[in-house]
Amino acid sequence: MLVNIDKGDKLKISKIKFEGNEKFSDKKLRSAMKNTKQINPIRIFKASKYIKDKYKEDLASIIDTYKEKGYRDARIITDSVFLNKKKTKLAINVKVEEGRKYYFGNIKFLGNTVYSDQLLGRILGISKGETYNGVLLEKRIADKSKPDGEDITNLYQNNGYLFSNINAVEVKTVNDTIDFEVRVTEGPIAYFNNITVVGNDKTNDRVIYRELYTKPGQKYSKEELVRTIREIGQLGFFDPEAIDPKFKNVDSASGTVDIEYNLVEKGSSQIELQGGYGGGGFIGTLGLSFNNFSARNMFNKEAYKPLPMGDGQKVSLRLQASAYFQTYSLSFSEPWLGGKKPIQFSTSLSYSKQFLYSGSATNVDHSKSFNITSLSVGMAKRLKVPDDYFVFSSAVSFQYYDLNNYNTGLFTFGNGSSRNLAFTLGLSRNNKGVNPIFPTSGSEFSANVKFTLPYSLMNGVNYGDLKNQLDYKLRNIGEGYFGSDDVFVAQGDLIDGPGGNRIAPENFGDAAVDQGKVDQKKFDWLEYYKFKFKADWYTKIAGTQQKALVLRALAEFGFLGSYNASRGLVPFERFFLGGDGLANFSLDGREVIQLRGYPNQSLSSSDGGTVYNKFSMELRYPLTLKAAASIYALTFVEAGTSANTFKDYNPFLLQRSAGFGLRVFMPAFGLLGIDFAHGFDALPGLTEKNGWETHFIIGQQF
């Protein structure tokens, strides 16, 4: 059999017209049709296609638009879809009958014994005399668009009443006023019975079961069911769009229900392999991240497929090298230390070596180097108060900075070392859901402080005098002399200081008078405190989870301070604002803050800022959220500022930008993307706006 198919030309909708509409304009009714659009050259995300099923949904949306404004009797009398005269495009005519406007009358609750009329009335939130809104009434009874919505049905289902049923019934209509009865059938309390998971071929059962909020014998709660779906999705081992809790053996007589969580496992490990030319030479990167590792099976040969997996631990290895620097790092984290409580343990070790170079791979001086050795250990505990979305974290870290004849503008001394023993305390709350790659709801707040010990209160060094020594006029006395690097003075001789003061050289300690030696003394042990705050919101504007238009709002603030004004701020741990937010390697504990539309790190001074703030808003729309690849488009506006000192800081003097971009997440390679951003303001020291910048995003977090 041979079947010939003539698809014909793809036809677009040239015009959508309405008849009989007096209360709403054609434009208003066309906007209610979310999937059926007429041709508009400036619209990006919606094509003007005719799809029969979507068209029928849009006709129902037109009626909902009327119901939201009190027109309960509105209906579509006729609708027609036809070709234009040239038979090149489609046209749609819709004839409506609007009816009269109605208002809510008396609302009475029947059958409710568990909750009072007053409580149910507050949740319903509708008063006598308000304009009739059939869509709002339906949502307050049972909001089908939000599984965790604040409605009467969820009130009952979150407290064990799985078999409850709530209906709003019109009982009386007088002129333009409608009286309602909300009829409640409460039913018996239900309990979870058997809880099972299927589909986890690699991940061990216990890794999933410890995240479940639905336990056998526990009172049924829809809220806990939704929370469990979120927690499984946040693991990152399963396709969050495919998590399906199936109700089995629902028995109203015994009041029990079995839940089977159907999961689709996805790749959780990632490889990062990059090569490129930059900074005068070739830069290569190899990164391996095993996000579902099993340390306890490291010595079990049968567990290597190709690596021991399934216990939810994370191991990351990263190597990066070029002609002038090398970086090696290893990190490990265990989300449930001991397996009993959600206490996360993490540790990391890294080493980097930077050689002095002059912008070309052929001009690298291997005798001049800057080495950093870092070690950190941290713990994080999930709290129960104020709620169990809160996490308290603590960490201790140590960095050893070793400079060998490394004289650059980055540091004020070229030979010597610095030590950074710091403690970090943080409090965060994260209820983003459900998909960690593309959240459609929830928020994430975090505040943390990183600090060192106040060494200047304990070491007895007067850093004010140490600084004044730079101005001393030294002279030869007896057998003493001074050179460019060191000071040799006979014991007991006095040296003239400012104002004619005479200071004994033994009071200098081991501090020399040149800037580098003084700073080496000041920064032998780094002394500082750093505070950071971040707030991140996600709001679904329209659509479903798979096709949701999501607004992301972000605010950040950071501040680096010192205990001792005489000792001053450290040249490490600073903020560098501007660009894609990525850093190939970090020499000095710096934090790179993304602000697209400007070159990387261009909105802070060369030494880095000690205070910054940033605001950002993104509109995101998913093109696909499949397990193999998640792709979404975005458009954004953002602004930020950075200052060297708090005295110079003006949070409202912002560098602004706007643009659009694309993100692609593949389990094996992480998040990739590109942004095209326009900077509306000039770079520091310039007068013309920066204009367009292109940013490539590789490996950035969600």
ABEGO torsion letter per residue (X at the ends): XBBBBBAEBBBBBABBBBBGBAABBAAAAAAABAABBBBBAABAABBBBBBAAAAAAAAAAAAAAAAAAGBAABBBABBBBBBBAAGABBBBBBBBBAEBBBBBBBBBBBGBAABBAAAAAAAAGBBBGBBBBAAAAAAAABBAABAABBBAAAAAAAAGBAABBBBBBBABBBEABBBBBBBBBAEBBBBBBBBBBBGBAABBAAAAAAABABBBGBBBBAAAAAAAAAAAAAAGABBAAABBBBBBGBBAAAGBBBBBBBBBBBBABBBBBBBBBBGGBBBBBBBBBBAABBAAAAABAAABOABBBGAGBBBBBBBBBBAABBBBBBBBBBABBGGABBBBBBBBBBBBBBBBBAGBAABBBAABBBBBBBBBBBBBBBBAOABAABBBBBBBBBBBBBBBGBBBAABABABEBBBBBBBBBBBBBBABOABAABBABEBBBBBBBBBBBBAAAAAGBBAAAAAAAAABBBBBBEABBBBAABBBBBBGBBBBBBGGBBBBAAAAEABBABAAAAAAAAAABBBBBBBBBBBBBBBBABEBAABBBBBBBBBBBBBBBBABAAAEBBABGBBBBEEAGBBABBAAGBBBBBBBGBBBGAABBAAEBABBBBBBBBBBBBABABAABBBBBBBBBBBBBBBABAAABBAABBBBBBEBBBBBBBAAAEBBBBBBBBBABBBBGBABBAEBBBBBBBGBBX
